[in-house]
Amino acid sequence: MDEKKAKAFAKVLGGNPWQSGGNIWLVVMDTSDGRVITFSDEVVIEYQSREAFENDQQKQSIIIA
């Protein structure tokens, strides 16, 4: 997704737009129990913690496209 779409989607979800590199934008949302959920145009990914997110240790994912 592009920056504009990420910012709008983040506002709706209560997450934060984040550029993952190569002009690829995601929405990153921290949950109240410490998990991190990322949203892109193609996939939603759950991480057990912020540390797992930073180390790309996915817990589960759902492919959208």
C-alpha positions as CSV (number, residue, x, y, z in Angstrom):
1,M,0.0,0.0,0.0
2,D,1.1,3.6,-0.5
3,E,1.7,6.1,2.3
4,K,-1.6,7.9,1.8
5,K,-3.6,4.6,2.1
6,A,-1.5,3.5,5.1
7,K,-2.1,6.7,7.0
8,A,-5.9,6.6,6.3
9,F,-6.1,2.9,7.3
10,A,-4.1,3.5,10.4
11,K,-6.4,6.2,11.5
12,V,-9.4,3.9,11.2
13,L,-7.7,1.0,13.0
14,G,-5.9,3.1,15.6
15,G,-2.6,1.8,14.4
16,N,0.5,3.5,13.0
17,P,1.6,3.8,9.3
18,W,5.1,2.3,8.9
19,Q,7.4,2.1,5.9
20,S,9.0,-1.3,5.8
21,G,11.5,-0.3,3.1
22,G,11.4,-0.1,-0.7
23,N,8.4,2.3,-0.4
24,I,6.2,-0.4,1.0
25,W,3.9,0.8,3.7
26,L,2.1,-1.2,6.4
27,V,-0.1,-0.5,9.3
28,V,1.2,-1.7,12.6
29,M,-1.1,-2.1,15.6
30,D,-0.1,-3.0,19.1
31,T,-2.7,-4.9,21.1
32,S,-3.5,-4.5,24.8
33,D,-2.0,-7.9,25.5
34,G,1.4,-7.1,23.8
35,R,0.9,-8.7,20.4
36,V,1.7,-6.8,17.2
37,I,-0.6,-7.0,14.1
38,T,0.6,-5.7,10.7
39,F,-1.7,-5.1,7.8
40,S,-0.6,-4.7,4.1
41,D,-2.5,-5.0,0.8
42,E,-1.7,-8.7,0.7
43,V,-1.4,-10.1,4.2
44,V,-2.3,-9.6,7.9
45,I,0.4,-10.9,10.2
46,E,0.3,-11.5,13.9
47,Y,3.4,-11.4,16.1
48,Q,3.5,-12.6,19.7
49,S,5.4,-9.4,20.9
50,R,7.2,-6.3,19.7
51,E,10.4,-8.2,19.9
52,A,9.0,-11.0,17.7
53,F,7.9,-8.3,15.2
54,E,11.4,-6.7,15.2
55,N,12.9,-10.2,14.5
56,D,10.2,-11.1,11.9
57,Q,9.1,-14.1,14.0
58,Q,5.5,-14.5,12.7
59,K,3.0,-16.3,14.9
60,Q,0.4,-16.6,12.1
61,S,-0.8,-14.8,8.9
62,I,-3.8,-14.5,6.7
63,I,-3.2,-13.9,3.0
64,I,-5.7,-11.4,1.6
65,A,-4.8,-11.3,-2.1
